[in-house]
Amino acid sequence: MKYDEHQCPSSYRKDIQIPICPLCNQAVPYAYRDQSPDSVVSAHIDRDCKFEKREKVYSNKCSVSTCKQREAIQVNCEKCSKTFCLRHRFPDDHKCQGFKNVSDNTSTTKKLTSNQK
């Protein structure tokens, strides 16, 4: 008799199937028949799965504290060297601290060159 035909209460122990990992398409054997195939596959994914995880495309987070935007390409400020989104990429848009220092340096340089003449 088949287990399905007579509603055997222990059919899950006798019905031996090997689950397949949905990520790497490998068979995931398990020793204890009391375990559910879902828990075995889940444990396989956490520990042994050979699936190559892909990098996130939008991994460059804007350095402005209130901005949650991420960009696919890294946009660095030339003045402060921080990463910004396209909206905050210009020094005036993100209130660049490096920008103020550079302008102070250029005014100091102008004063020095004018004093030398």
DRENTORKOL-3810 file (N, C-alpha, C; in nm, 4 decimals):
REM DRENTORKOL-3810
@n.u->0.0825; n.v->-0.1187; n.w->0.0000; ca.u->0.0000; ca.v->0.0000; ca.w->0.0000; c.u->0.0870; c.v->0.1251; c.w->0.0000
@n.u->0.0385; n.v->0.2247; n.w->-0.0671; ca.u->0.1098; ca.v->0.3522; ca.w->-0.0659; c.u->0.0721; c.v->0.4293; c.w->0.0598
@n.u->0.1644; n.v->0.5119; n.w->0.1055; ca.u->0.1405; ca.v->0.5881; ca.w->0.2284; c.u->0.0253; c.v->0.6878; c.w->0.2107
@n.u->0.0133; n.v->0.7434; n.w->0.0944; ca.u->-0.0920; ca.v->0.8412; ca.w->0.0704; c.u->-0.2322; c.v->0.7795; c.w->0.0715
@n.u->-0.2409; n.v->0.6533; n.w->0.0361; ca.u->-0.3720; ca.v->0.5881; ca.w->0.0245; c.u->-0.4362; c.v->0.5580; c.w->0.1593
@n.u->-0.3581; n.v->0.5382; n.w->0.2627; ca.u->-0.4198; ca.v->0.5024; ca.w->0.3909; c.u->-0.3906; c.v->0.6041; c.w->0.5024
@n.u->-0.3508; n.v->0.7243; n.w->0.4667; ca.u->-0.3280; ca.v->0.8341; ca.w->0.5610; c.u->-0.2410; c.v->0.7912; c.w->0.6792
@n.u->-0.1300; n.v->0.7325; n.w->0.6491; ca.u->-0.0358; ca.v->0.6875; ca.w->0.7518; c.u->0.0197; c.v->0.8074; c.w->0.8280
@n.u->0.0128; n.v->0.8089; n.w->0.9611; ca.u->0.0615; ca.v->0.9240; ca.w->1.0381; c.u->0.2132; c.v->0.9397; c.w->1.0356
@n.u->0.2867; n.v->0.8360; n.w->1.0039; ca.u->0.4329; ca.v->0.8459; ca.w->1.0004; c.u->0.4866; c.v->0.8450; c.w->0.8574
@n.u->0.4026; n.v->0.8862; n.w->0.7640; ca.u->0.4450; ca.v->0.8821; ca.w->0.6234; c.u->0.5607; c.v->0.9771; c.w->0.5947
@n.u->0.5687; n.v->1.0880; n.w->0.6703; ca.u->0.6781; ca.v->1.1816; ca.w->0.6456; c.u->0.8143; c.v->1.1207; c.w->0.6795
@n.u->0.8173; n.v->1.0194; n.w->0.7667; ca.u->0.9437; ca.v->0.9523; ca.w->0.7987; c.u->0.9816; c.v->0.8515; c.w->0.6904
@n.u->0.8836; n.v->0.7955; n.w->0.6273; ca.u->0.9089; ca.v->0.6921; ca.w->0.5275; c.u->0.9237; c.v->0.7476; c.w->0.3867
@n.u->0.8636; n.v->0.8613; n.w->0.3629; ca.u->0.8696; ca.v->0.9239; ca.w->0.2307; c.u->1.0020; c.v->0.9986; c.w->0.2194
@n.u->1.1002; n.v->0.9343; n.w->0.1631; ca.u->1.2345; ca.v->0.9887; ca.w->0.1583; c.u->1.2539; c.v->1.0666; c.w->0.0282
@n.u->1.2729; n.v->1.1972; n.w->0.0445; ca.u->1.3001; ca.v->1.2848; ca.w->-0.0690; c.u->1.4193; c.v->1.3724; c.w->-0.0331
@n.u->1.4999; n.v->1.4002; n.w->-0.1305; ca.u->1.6151; ca.v->1.4863; ca.w->-0.1104; c.u->1.5792; c.v->1.6251; c.w->-0.1637
@n.u->1.5764; n.v->1.7255; n.w->-0.0761; ca.u->1.5439; ca.v->1.8613; ca.w->-0.1244; c.u->1.6578; c.v->1.9202; c.w->-0.2065
@n.u->1.6234; n.v->2.0092; n.w->-0.2970; ca.u->1.7196; ca.v->2.0772; ca.w->-0.3834; c.u->1.7263; c.v->2.2233; c.w->-0.3405
@n.u->1.8479; n.v->2.2750; n.w->-0.3257; ca.u->1.8675; ca.v->2.4156; ca.w->-0.2898; c.u->1.8219; c.v->2.5036; c.w->-0.4063
@n.u->1.7367; n.v->2.6036; n.w->-0.3816; ca.u->1.6887; ca.v->2.6885; ca.w->-0.4913; c.u->1.7946; c.v->2.7846; c.w->-0.5438
@n.u->1.9020; n.v->2.8063; n.w->-0.4693; ca.u->2.0052; ca.v->2.8997; ca.w->-0.5129; c.u->2.1154; c.v->2.8321; c.w->-0.5948
@n.u->2.1683; n.v->2.7213; n.w->-0.5424; ca.u->2.2820; ca.v->2.6583; ca.w->-0.6112; c.u->2.2424; c.v->2.5301; c.w->-0.6856
@n.u->2.1154; n.v->2.4889; n.w->-0.6768; ca.u->2.0628; ca.v->2.3694; ca.w->-0.7437; c.u->2.1363; c.v->2.2406; c.w->-0.7064
@n.u->2.1844; n.v->2.2332; n.w->-0.5843; ca.u->2.2508; ca.v->2.1133; ca.w->-0.5344; c.u->2.1560; c.v->2.0376; c.w->-0.4415
@n.u->2.1702; n.v->1.9054; n.w->-0.4383; ca.u->2.0923; ca.v->1.8236; ca.w->-0.3460; c.u->2.1404; c.v->1.8491; c.w->-0.2039
@n.u->2.0462; n.v->1.8576; n.w->-0.1101; ca.u->2.0803; ca.v->1.8840; ca.w->0.0296; c.u->2.0366; c.v->1.7629; c.w->0.1122
@n.u->2.1294; n.v->1.6685; n.w->0.1341; ca.u->2.0919; ca.v->1.5505; ca.w->0.2114; c.u->2.0804; c.v->1.5828; c.w->0.3603
@n.u->1.9995; n.v->1.5059; n.w->0.4290; ca.u->1.9894; ca.v->1.5235; ca.w->0.5732; c.u->1.9736; c.v->1.3876; c.w->0.6391
@n.u->2.0291; n.v->1.3752; n.w->0.7591; ca.u->2.0371; ca.v->1.2466; ca.w->0.8274; c.u->1.9118; c.v->1.2141; c.w->0.9076
@n.u->1.8498; n.v->1.3128; n.w->0.9673; ca.u->1.7370; ca.v->1.2878; ca.w->1.0558; c.u->1.6058; c.v->1.3099; c.w->0.9816
@n.u->1.5227; n.v->1.2092; n.w->0.9761; ca.u->1.3958; ca.v->1.2165; ca.w->0.9033; c.u->1.2919; c.v->1.3015; c.w->0.9765
@n.u->1.3181; n.v->1.3360; n.w->1.1029; ca.u->1.2239; ca.v->1.4188; ca.w->1.1783; c.u->1.2358; c.v->1.5660; c.w->1.1413
@n.u->1.3412; n.v->1.6012; n.w->1.0710; ca.u->1.3602; ca.v->1.7410; ca.w->1.0294; c.u->1.2745; c.v->1.7690; c.w->0.9066
@n.u->1.2276; n.v->1.8927; n.w->0.8979; ca.u->1.1535; ca.v->1.9300; ca.w->0.7775; c.u->1.2535; c.v->1.9676; c.w->0.6679
@n.u->1.2215; n.v->1.9402; n.w->0.5425; ca.u->1.3123; ca.v->1.9755; ca.w->0.4332; c.u->1.3396; c.v->2.1258; c.w->0.4260
@n.u->1.2408; n.v->2.2065; n.w->0.4641; ca.u->1.2601; ca.v->2.3515; ca.w->0.4615; c.u->1.3686; c.v->2.3958; c.w->0.5587
@n.u->1.3699; n.v->2.3402; n.w->0.6779; ca.u->1.4719; ca.v->2.3787; ca.w->0.7760; c.u->1.6104; c.v->2.3312; c.w->0.7337
@n.u->1.6174; n.v->2.2158; n.w->0.6675; ca.u->1.7458; ca.v->2.1641; ca.w->0.6197; c.u->1.8012; c.v->2.2538; c.w->0.5089
@n.u->1.7167; n.v->2.2942; n.w->0.4155; ca.u->1.7595; ca.v->2.3818; ca.w->0.3062; c.u->1.7989; c.v->2.5186; c.w->0.3609
@n.u->1.7244; n.v->2.5689; n.w->0.4562; ca.u->1.7565; ca.v->2.6972; ca.w->0.5182; c.u->1.8938; c.v->2.6927; c.w->0.5860
@n.u->1.9212; n.v->2.5851; n.w->0.6575; ca.u->2.0522; ca.v->2.5691; ca.w->0.7216; c.u->2.1630; c.v->2.5583; c.w->0.6168
@n.u->2.1351; n.v->2.4894; n.w->0.5080; ca.u->2.2330; ca.v->2.4779; ca.w->0.3985; c.u->2.2655; c.v->2.6155; c.w->0.3410
@n.u->2.1647; n.v->2.6977; n.w->0.3179; ca.u->2.1858; ca.v->2.8311; ca.w->0.2618; c.u->2.2693; c.v->2.9156; c.w->0.3568
@n.u->2.2444; n.v->2.9043; n.w->0.4867; ca.u->2.3195; ca.v->2.9819; ca.w->0.5857; c.u->2.4653; c.v->2.9375; c.w->0.5982
@n.u->2.4930; n.v->2.8079; n.w->0.5805; ca.u->2.6275; ca.v->2.7572; ca.w->0.6062; c.u->2.7060; c.v->2.7145; c.w->0.4822
@n.u->2.6478; n.v->2.6279; n.w->0.4005; ca.u->2.7257; ca.v->2.5571; ca.w->0.2987; c.u->2.6987; c.v->2.5957; c.w->0.1546
@n.u->2.6061; n.v->2.6827; n.w->0.1302; ca.u->2.5650; ca.v->2.7118; ca.w->-0.0070; c.u->2.6796; c.v->2.7761; c.w->-0.0856
@n.u->2.7015; n.v->2.7279; n.w->-0.2071; ca.u->2.8096; ca.v->2.7781; ca.w->-0.2927; c.u->2.7621; c.v->2.8863; c.w->-0.3895
@n.u->2.6427; n.v->2.9358; n.w->-0.3672; ca.u->2.5857; ca.v->3.0386; ca.w->-0.4535; c.u->2.6675; c.v->3.1669; c.w->-0.4410
@n.u->2.7028; n.v->3.2265; n.w->-0.5538; ca.u->2.7793; ca.v->3.3515; ca.w->-0.5529; c.u->2.6845; c.v->3.4668; c.w->-0.5263
@n.u->2.7079; n.v->3.5339; n.w->-0.4157; ca.u->2.6240; ca.v->3.6480; ca.w->-0.3820; c.u->2.6695; c.v->3.7683; c.w->-0.4624
@n.u->2.5746; n.v->3.8397; n.w->-0.5186; ca.u->2.6059; ca.v->3.9565; ca.w->-0.6004; c.u->2.6184; c.v->4.0804; c.w->-0.5137
@n.u->2.7044; n.v->4.1693; n.w->-0.5591; ca.u->2.7189; ca.v->4.2966; ca.w->-0.4890; c.u->2.5968; c.v->4.3836; c.w->-0.5137
@n.u->2.5688; n.v->4.4688; n.w->-0.4174; ca.u->2.4593; ca.v->4.5621; ca.w->-0.4357; c.u->2.5008; c.v->4.6682; c.w->-0.5364
@n.u->2.4109; n.v->4.7008; n.w->-0.6250; ca.u->2.4413; ca.v->4.7982; ca.w->-0.7291; c.u->2.4494; c.v->4.9384; c.w->-0.6704
@n.u->2.3538; n.v->4.9720; n.w->-0.5869; ca.u->2.3489; ca.v->5.1064; ca.w->-0.5293; c.u->2.4121; c.v->5.1042; c.w->-0.3902
@n.u->2.5436; n.v->5.1013; n.w->-0.3849; ca.u->2.6126; ca.v->5.0878; ca.w->-0.2568; c.u->2.6774; c.v->5.2176; c.w->-0.2095
@n.u->2.6738; n.v->5.3240; n.w->-0.2883; ca.u->2.7396; ca.v->5.4492; ca.w->-0.2515; c.u->2.6393; c.v->5.5433; c.w->-0.1862
@n.u->2.6416; n.v->5.5462; n.w->-0.0528; ca.u->2.5459; ca.v->5.6260; ca.w->0.0245; c.u->2.5938; c.v->5.7703; c.w->0.0334
@n.u->2.4996; n.v->5.8614; n.w->0.0260; ca.u->2.5289; ca.v->6.0041; ca.w->0.0362; c.u->2.5757; c.v->6.0368; c.w->0.1775
@n.u->2.6768; n.v->6.1233; n.w->0.1911; ca.u->2.7329; ca.v->6.1601; ca.w->0.3209; c.u->2.6518; c.v->6.2661; c.w->0.3950
@n.u->2.5526; n.v->6.3256; n.w->0.3307; ca.u->2.4646; ca.v->6.4208; ca.w->0.3990; c.u->2.3777; c.v->6.3395; c.w->0.4953
@n.u->2.3769; n.v->6.3782; n.w->0.6222; ca.u->2.3117; ca.v->6.2957; ca.w->0.7249; c.u->2.1615; c.v->6.2784; c.w->0.7040
@n.u->2.0952; n.v->6.3761; n.w->0.6465; ca.u->1.9500; ca.v->6.3664; ca.w->0.6263; c.u->1.9118; c.v->6.2999; c.w->0.4940
@n.u->2.0066; n.v->6.2749; n.w->0.4077; ca.u->1.9800; ca.v->6.2161; ca.w->0.2759; c.u->1.9950; c.v->6.0637; c.w->0.2813
@n.u->1.8995; n.v->5.9927; n.w->0.2271; ca.u->1.9017; ca.v->5.8464; ca.w->0.2247; c.u->1.9349; c.v->5.7909; c.w->0.0858
@n.u->1.9679; n.v->5.8773; n.w->-0.0072; ca.u->1.9914; ca.v->5.8386; ca.w->-0.1462; c.u->2.1203; c.v->5.7571; c.w->-0.1593
@n.u->2.1168; n.v->5.6573; n.w->-0.2477; ca.u->2.2351; ca.v->5.5776; ca.w->-0.2828; c.u->2.2523; c.v->5.5846; c.w->-0.4337
@n.u->2.3759; n.v->5.5833; n.w->-0.4778; ca.u->2.4058; ca.v->5.5929; ca.w->-0.6209; c.u->2.4818; c.v->5.4696; c.w->-0.6677
@n.u->2.4687; n.v->5.4378; n.w->-0.7964; ca.u->2.5410; ca.v->5.3253; ca.w->-0.8547; c.u->2.6889; c.v->5.3594; c.w->-0.8747
@n.u->2.7169; n.v->5.4855; n.w->-0.9032; ca.u->2.8556; ca.v->5.5283; ca.w->-0.9189; c.u->2.8956; c.v->5.6145; c.w->-0.8001
@n.u->3.0224; n.v->5.6119; n.w->-0.7670; ca.u->3.0699; ca.v->5.6899; ca.w->-0.6543; c.u->3.1021; c.v->5.8317; c.w->-0.7001
@n.u->3.0411; n.v->5.9312; n.w->-0.6342; ca.u->3.0641; ca.v->6.0713; ca.w->-0.6658; c.u->3.1328; c.v->6.1334; c.w->-0.5454
@n.u->3.2607; n.v->6.1662; n.w->-0.5599; ca.u->3.3376; ca.v->6.2236; ca.w->-0.4500; c.u->3.3548; c.v->6.3731; c.w->-0.4710
@n.u->3.3486; n.v->6.4472; n.w->-0.3612; ca.u->3.3742; ca.v->6.5904; ca.w->-0.3651; c.u->3.5254; c.v->6.6112; c.w->-0.3745
@n.u->3.5668; n.v->6.7018; n.w->-0.4605; ca.u->3.7097; ca.v->6.7281; ca.w->-0.4768; c.u->3.7685; c.v->6.7998; c.w->-0.3559
@n.u->3.6839; n.v->6.8696; n.w->-0.2811; ca.u->3.7315; ca.v->6.9496; ca.w->-0.1684; c.u->3.7434; c.v->6.8686; c.w->-0.0398
@n.u->3.6369; n.v->6.7939; n.w->-0.0054; ca.u->3.6368; ca.v->6.7213; ca.w->0.1229; c.u->3.6526; c.v->6.5698; c.w->0.1056
@n.u->3.6497; n.v->6.5181; n.w->-0.0164; ca.u->3.6689; ca.v->6.3766; ca.w->-0.0509; c.u->3.5608; c.v->6.2840; c.w->0.0044
@n.u->3.4440; n.v->6.3360; n.w->0.0400; ca.u->3.3339; ca.v->6.2527; ca.w->0.0855; c.u->3.2484; c.v->6.2123; c.w->-0.0343
@n.u->3.1692; n.v->6.1055; n.w->-0.0166; ca.u->3.0821; ca.v->6.0544; ca.w->-0.1218; c.u->2.9440; c.v->6.1176; c.w->-0.1096
@n.u->2.8875; n.v->6.1600; n.w->-0.2237; ca.u->2.7569; ca.v->6.2247; ca.w->-0.2233; c.u->2.6710; c.v->6.1722; c.w->-0.3368
@n.u->2.5403; n.v->6.1947; n.w->-0.3245; ca.u->2.4477; ca.v->6.1620; ca.w->-0.4331; c.u->2.4569; c.v->6.2734; c.w->-0.5377
@n.u->2.3879; n.v->6.2541; n.w->-0.6488; ca.u->2.3953; ca.v->6.3537; ca.w->-0.7556; c.u->2.3339; c.v->6.4869; c.w->-0.7140
@n.u->2.2371; n.v->6.4833; n.w->-0.6236; ca.u->2.1740; ca.v->6.6061; ca.w->-0.5780; c.u->2.2671; c.v->6.6906; c.w->-0.4904
@n.u->2.3534; n.v->6.6250; n.w->-0.4123; ca.u->2.4425; ca.v->6.6953; ca.w->-0.3197; c.u->2.5887; c.v->6.6940; c.w->-0.3669
@n.u->2.6152; n.v->6.6698; n.w->-0.4932; ca.u->2.7525; ca.v->6.6517; ca.w->-0.5402; c.u->2.8365; c.v->6.7793; c.w->-0.5431
@n.u->2.7742; n.v->6.8944; n.w->-0.5548; ca.u->2.8505; ca.v->7.0190; ca.w->-0.5605; c.u->2.8772; c.v->7.0709; c.w->-0.4196
@n.u->2.9926; n.v->7.1349; n.w->-0.3963; ca.u->3.0286; ca.v->7.1819; ca.w->-0.2618; c.u->2.9237; c.v->7.2726; c.w->-0.1982
@n.u->2.8584; n.v->7.3571; n.w->-0.2755; ca.u->2.7554; ca.v->7.4452; ca.w->-0.2204; c.u->2.6327; c.v->7.3666; c.w->-0.1748
@n.u->2.6042; n.v->7.2533; n.w->-0.2405; ca.u->2.4856; ca.v->7.1747; ca.w->-0.2089; c.u->2.4987; c.v->7.0959; c.w->-0.0788
@n.u->2.6204; n.v->7.0609; n.w->-0.0395; ca.u->2.6364; ca.v->6.9850; ca.w->0.0846; c.u->2.7121; c.v->7.0629; c.w->0.1923
@n.u->2.7209; n.v->7.1933; n.w->0.1749; ca.u->2.7868; ca.v->7.2818; ca.w->0.2712; c.u->2.9247; c.v->7.2281; c.w->0.3080
@n.u->3.0040; n.v->7.2153; n.w->0.2065; ca.u->3.1355; ca.v->7.1532; ca.w->0.2175; c.u->3.2271; c.v->7.2315; c.w->0.3124
@n.u->3.2823; n.v->7.1621; n.w->0.4093; ca.u->3.3772; ca.v->7.2235; ca.w->0.5021; c.u->3.5120; c.v->7.2434; c.w->0.4338
@n.u->3.5467; n.v->7.1529; n.w->0.3456; ca.u->3.6717; ca.v->7.1647; ca.w->0.2706; c.u->3.6678; c.v->7.2839; c.w->0.1766
@n.u->3.5502; n.v->7.3146; n.w->0.1253; ca.u->3.5320; ca.v->7.4270; ca.w->0.0331; c.u->3.5637; c.v->7.5593; c.w->0.1023
@n.u->3.5181; n.v->7.5752; n.w->0.2271; ca.u->3.5444; ca.v->7.6983; ca.w->0.3017; c.u->3.6929; c.v->7.7127; c.w->0.3316
@n.u->3.7565; n.v->7.6034; n.w->0.3666; ca.u->3.8995; ca.v->7.6079; ca.w->0.3965; c.u->3.9810; c.v->7.6461; c.w->0.2741
@n.u->3.9421; n.v->7.5942; n.w->0.1594; ca.u->4.0147; ca.v->7.6251; ca.w->0.0369; c.u->3.9974; c.v->7.7725; c.w->0.0019
@n.u->3.8777; n.v->7.8268; n.w->0.0174; ca.u->3.8561; ca.v->7.9677; ca.w->-0.0147; c.u->3.9349; c.v->8.0566; c.w->0.0821
@n.u->3.9444; n.v->8.0149; n.w->0.2084; ca.u->4.0256; ca.v->8.0891; ca.w->0.3044; c.u->4.1728; c.v->8.0851; c.w->0.2641
@n.u->4.2168; n.v->7.9697; n.w->0.2160; ca.u->4.3562; ca.v->7.9565; ca.w->0.1736; c.u->4.3851; c.v->8.0430; c.w->0.0513
@n.u->4.2896; n.v->8.0508; n.w->-0.0412; ca.u->4.3138; ca.v->8.1317; ca.w->-0.1600; c.u->4.3172; c.v->8.2798; c.w->-0.1244
@n.u->4.2343; n.v->8.3216; n.w->-0.0283; ca.u->4.2392; ca.v->8.4625; ca.w->0.0123; c.u->4.3696; c.v->8.4914; c.w->0.0856
@n.u->4.4194; n.v->8.3944; n.w->0.1628; ca.u->4.5482; ca.v->8.4108; ca.w->0.2302; c.u->4.6603; c.v->8.4170; c.w->0.1279
@n.u->4.6510; n.v->8.3350; n.w->0.0247; ca.u->4.7520; ca.v->8.3349; ca.w->-0.0807; c.u->4.7521; c.v->8.4686; c.w->-0.1540
@n.u->4.6339; n.v->8.5225; n.w->-0.1783; ca.u->4.6250; ca.v->8.6530; ca.w->-0.2458; c.u->4.6879; c.v->8.7621; c.w->-0.1605
@n.u->4.6662; n.v->8.7565; n.w->-0.0278; ca.u->4.7247; ca.v->8.8555; ca.w->0.0614; c.u->4.8768; c.v->8.8457; c.w->0.0619
@n.u->4.9274; n.v->8.7214; n.w->0.0643; ca.u->5.0722; ca.v->8.7011; ca.w->0.0655; c.u->5.1362; c.v->8.7515; c.w->-0.0630
@n.u->5.0718; n.v->8.7235; n.w->-0.1759; ca.u->5.1296; ca.v->8.7667; ca.w->-0.3036; c.u->5.1210; c.v->8.9183; c.w->-0.3171
@n.u->5.0162; n.v->8.9812; n.w->-0.2633; ca.u->5.0061; ca.v->9.1257; ca.w->-0.2718; c.u->5.1062; c.v->9.1946; c.w->-0.1788
@n.u->5.1400; n.v->9.1306; n.w->-0.0645; ca.u->5.2390; ca.v->9.1873; ca.w->0.0294; c.u->5.3810; c.v->9.1781; c.w->-0.0268
@n.u->5.4056; n.v->9.0764; n.w->-0.1098; ca.u->5.5386; ca.v->9.0582; ca.w->-0.1661; c.u->5.5684; c.v->9.1613; c.w->-0.2746
@n.u->5.4672; n.v->9.2179; n.w->-0.3371; ca.u->5.4887; ca.v->9.3123; ca.w->-0.4459; c.u->5.5209; c.v->9.4453; c.w->-0.3978
END
